[in-house]
Amino acid sequence: MPNSRAQPKASKGNGLTLAYLTTQYPKVSHTFIRRELREMERRGHGVVRLAIRASDALLADPVDQEEAGKTCHCLSLPIWRHGLALLRASLGRPKAFAKAMECAFAMGRRSQRGLIKHLAYLLEACTLLLILDEKKVDHVHVHFGTNATAVARLSRCLGGPSYSFTVHGPDEFDSAIGFDLNGKINDAAFVVAITDYCAAQLRRWCPPKQWDKIHIIHCTVGDDFFNSPRTPTPANNTFCCVGRLAPQKGQLILIEALALLKQQGLEANLTLVGDGELRPLIEAKVKEYGLGARVTITGYVSEAEVRRHLEASRALALPSFAEGLPMVIMESFAMGRPVISTYIAGIPELVRNHENGWLVPAGNVEQLVTAMSEALAMPDNRLDEMAAVGHDLTYKHHRTSTEGAKLSQLFSRYGRT
């Protein structure tokens, strides 16, 4: 089991020693985190990989398996380490511990997760602080403004290094008061929003005097996507949907749309790339509509397999109900495929209706059918032209090197504070 000994003290040169903290890492849906922290290493920062716990899903990608061996999972450490950390924080820094306890109580009162959970976060913060001190970490960066950010905040109260966090949505905005976004922003060195929409939502939940802390840095597409040869749109009728099989991704609406296309005499196939809690219901709906020959569910696959499925499709179809800005939209454009998605959150900042894809109201199956019908009928060369528009926009705003430079500058500016 990975532990704090799995990684030596990071070599930082002229850069900082950063700790990247998430609730779970590595994880199938977190390739963008891996991409980002490796870019920080390329820029001369040392990176300590930390997660509250290990992922409970199969890691299909060999690169994720490699990352797992480099990651310290705090809850996997021996019990004596947690006890030592608690004693060290409570007895060695009693005033700071009292401040952290007060903060934990305040967050617990606001949160649906309750006080007991937040006292557990305080214990995790004590363990985190012990690791941060051992690794001589200058700054902690967290992805997602949920429980891992609460742990980083409590660690800061205990006297630990400064922290920042990246907000993606929609989870943080579904319970902004419960997650105490305002308090987390107030105590953070800075906050990253992945889209303009995300930044605007953060401004809703903190006073204007805090707005200068909010910086927009986009998630990025790996060079493997941009560097792959852009093949012409295949002369087929296959749509690809990539993502966790979950209600918010809208795959059930997509199955319904496929059934309506069948009723209209239009042949369309669908590849669902991913897995999740909704799979049994999706499989039941596929059987109910008689779509067994037209729908393929791959389960979790590697990043290389995602590229292969995108390349083999006519367009990406992602009729989500709730999102931040899905990575797969950027990946699809980078691979030269247009996108069908919904008018929600940050998606319209990248998908432009009838320019590089189609946007439909979330949950509207009739308009989804219309968009899919247009994609089936459109000449292949016109689809290639639409995808090229998406490719250029993605290359401009979602390259690892350009967005990584912005984030590295923020770390250099706010680290060691």
N, C-alpha and C positions, 0 to 999 in steps of 0.2 A: 504493500500500500504506500503511495507517495507520501512523503512527509517533508518537514523542513530541511532534512539533510539531503533531499533529492537534488537540490540545486546549491552550488557553492555561492559565495557572495558574488553578486554581479560585478563585472568589470566595467567601469563607467568611463574611464579616460577623462576627458574634459566635460562629460555630460553628468547628468544626475543619476542617482540610483532610484529608480521608480518601482513602486509596487503596483501591479495591476490586480485589482480585486473584483471578483464577481461572485454571485451566489453559487453558480456551477461553472466549471471550466475544466477541460474543453467540453464543448457541446456541439451537436450537429449544426444547430442554427447560429453558432457564434463564430463562424469563419472570419467575419469582419474584425472581431476582437483579436484573433490570432494575427491577422494581416497588420493590424495597427500596432500591436506591441512589437512585432518583428521589425516594423519600419522604425520604431523608436530605437531598437537595438542598432539598426543600420545607421542611425544618426548619432550614435555614440553614447546613448543612454544605456545604463544597465537596467534590466527588467527582471524583477522577482515576480513570478507567477503565483498568485494566491486565489483560493476559492474557499467559500464556506464549506462546501461539500462536493464530492465527486458527482459527475453526471450519472443518472440511473439508466441512461439509454446506451445502446450499442454504438461504439465509435467505428464507423465504417471506413473513415478516411485515415490512411497511414500517418498523415501529418498530424491529425488530432491525437492519434495514439502516441506519437512522439511527444506532443505537448503534454499529454497526461503524465508522462514520466518526469517532466520538469516542474510539475505543479505541486505546491503544498496545499493539501486539503485540510483545513483547520480542524474540522470535526473528526478527522481520521487520526489525529495525534493521540498519544497515550493519555489516559486520564490524569496521570501525575503532572503532565505538562500544563494542563488546564488549571489544576490546583496550584501549581507553582506560580502561574501567571496571575491568578486571583490574589494570592497572598502578596506577591510582589507589588501589585497595583494598589491594593487596599491598605497595606501596612507601609509600603514605601512612599506612596504619594496620597496620603489620606485626604488632603483638600481637593486634589484633582479627582479622586475617586468619589467624593461627595458630590462634586459638580457633575460628574458623569451619571451618578445615580439619579440626581435631580432631572437631568436631561432624559434619561430612560423613562422615568415616571411621567414626564410631560408628553413624550411621544406615545407611551402606552395608553394614556388617557384619551388621546385623540384617535388612536388606531383601533380598527376592528380586530386586530390581532391580539390586543389586550396587553396587560402589564407583564404577565408571566413570560410571554414571548420576548418582550423588551428587556427583561432581566436576563434572559438567555443571551440576547444580543450583547448585553454588558459583559457577560462572561466571555463571549466570543471576542469582544473588543480587547479584553485583558490579554487573551491568547494572541490576538493579532499584534498588540503592542509589543509583546515579548519577541515575536518574530521580526517585527520591524526594527526593533533595537538591535537584535542579533545581526540582521542584514545591513544595518546602518542605512536604512531607507530615508531618502530626502523628502519624498512626496508620494502620496497614494492617489491613484486614479481608479474610479469605480465605473463600471458600466451598469446602467439602470438605476433609477433613483428610489429603489425599494429597500429591502432589508439589508443588503450588503452596504449600501450607503449609510444606513443607520449605524452599522457596526463601525464604519470608518469615522463617522461623526463622533461616536462615543470614544473611539480610540484617540481622536483629537482632544476631546475633553480630558482624557487621562494624561495628556501631555505629549501625545504622539505627534507625528509630522502632519503638515497641512494635507488637505485632500481636495480633490475635485471629482466631478462625476458627469457622465454623459447620460442625457435623457433621450429616450427613443419614443415612448408612448406605444400603445395607448394606456398601458396599465397604470402608469404614474398619474395620468389625468383622470382615470376612472375613480380614483380615490386620493385626490391631491391633498385634502385635509388630513385624511387618515395616514398618509405617508409623510405628512408634515413637510411638504416640499418647501414651504417658506422658511422653516427653521433650517433645513438642510442647505438651502441656498445661502442663507445668512451666515452660516458657519463655514461655508466652503471658500476656498481661494478663488475658484472660478467654476463655471458650469458650462457644459457643452450641449448645444441643441443640434440635432441632426438635420433639421429643416427650418425654414422660416416659420412654418406653421407651429412646429414644436417650440421655437423661441417665443412666439406670441402666446402660446399656452402657459409657458413658464412666467411670462410677465403678468398674466392674470393672477398668479398666486403669490407674488412677492411685491413689495412696495417699489415705486419708481427709483428710489435711491439704490436699489440692488440691481437694476437692469444692466448696468455697465459690466456686471460679472458674467453676463450671458453672451456666449460666443457661438456662432454657427460654424460647425465643421462637419462636413458630410461623411457618411460611411462610404467606403471605397470598394472598387472592384479590383480583384487581383489581376496582375499582369498576364496570367495564363489565359484569362478571358480576352483581353485586348490583343494578345499576341497570337491567339489561335487564328488560323486562316478563316476569313469570313466567306463562308460558302453561300451560293445563291439559295434562295428559298426553295425547298424541295417541292416538287409537283405532287403534293399529297394533301390529305385533308385532316391532318393530325394537329390537335392543339395540345400544348403542354402546360401543366399547372404544377408549380414547385412550392412546397411548403408543408408545414405540419398539418396533419389531417385534424382540424379543429373547427368548431362552429364559426369563429370569427373570420376564417379564411374563405368561407362561402362555397366550399366544394359541393355541398348539397344543391345549391342553386345551379351550379355548373352541370350537375347530373340531370337536373330538371330541364335545363336549356338543351342539353344533348338529346333528351327524349323528344322535345318539341321539334328540334331540327329533323329528327327521324320521322315524325308525323308529317312534316312538310316535304318529305321525300329527299332531304339533303343528307348525304352521307358525311359523317364526321366521326373521327376517333379522338380519344382523350387519353393522355398518359398522366397519371397522378404520381408525381415524384415526391415521396415522403411517407410518413407513417404518423400514427397518433391515435388519440382516444376515439375519434369519430370513424375510424376504419370499419368496424362492424356495421354501423348504420349506413355508411356509403355503399358497402358491398351488398347490403340488403336492398337498397334503392336501385342499384345497378341490376340486380336480379329481377326486382319488381317491374322495371321498365324494359326488360329484355335487352339490355345493353352489354351483356357479358362479352360479346365478341368485339365490342368497340371501346371498352375501358380497360386500361392496364394500370395496376397499382404496383409500384416498384419496391416500396419500403424505403428505408434509409439507404442512401448511396453516397459514394465519394463525390468530391467536387468535380473530378474528371468525368464521372458518370452524369452529373448535372449538365455539364457542357455538352455531352453527347446527346442527351435527350432534347436539350434546347435546339441543337443543330438539326435534329431530325424532325423538328416541328415547323408548322406554318406560322404559328404565333404563340406567344405566352398568353394564357387566360387566367387571370387572378381576380375574381369578383369579391374581394374582401369587404367585410363589414367594419373592421377596426384594424388600424395599422399605424406604424410610424411612417417609414418609407421602405418597402420591402427590398432587400438586397437583390432578389431574383429579377426585379425589373431592370436594375442596372446591368445585371449579368446577361439578361436577354438582349438588351440593346447592344452591349459590347460584343455579343455573338452574332449580331446582325438579324435579330428577329423583332418584329413589332409587338406591341403589348395591348391587350384588352384588360382594362381594370376599372376602378370605380372612383367617383368624385369624393374622396375622403382624405383627411389629414394631409400629408405631404405629397401624395401621389400626383396631383395635378402640377406640382412644381417640376416634374420630370416627364410625365406622360401628357402629351398635348393632343387634344381630340382632333382626329383626322389629319394630323401632321406627322406624328410618329406612332400612332395607335388609336385606340378608341377608349373613351371614358363613358361609363354608364352610371346611373344612380344605384347605390348599393341596395341589393335586394330586389331590383327590378328585373325579373327574368325575361320579360318581353323585349326590353331594350338590349339585354345581353344576347338574346337570340338574334336580334337585328345586327348587332356588331359582329357576331360570329358568322352570320350569313354573308355580310359584306367582305369579311376576311376570306371566306371560301370562294367568293365570286371574283375577287380582285385579281388582276394579272400579277404573276409572280414578280415581274420587274417593278411594278408599283409598290408591292410589299417591301422589296429591297430598298427602294427609295425612302419609304417611311422609316425603315429600320436605320438607314444611314443618318437620318436626322436625329434619331434617338442615340445612335452611337456617338455622334459628335457632341451632343449635349452631355452625355455621360462622361466622355473623355475630358471634357472641359471642367466638370464639377465634381467628379467622383474618382479621380486618380489617387492612388495611395501616396505617391510622392508629393503632390501638391497639398493635399489635405494633411498629410503627415508633417509637412513643414510648418503649417499653421499651428498644429497641436504641439509640436516640439518647441516652438517659440513661446507658447503659453507656459509650458513646463519650466522653461529656462527663466521666464519672467516671474513666476509665482512660486517656484520650488524653493525649498530650504527656508520657508517662512514660518 
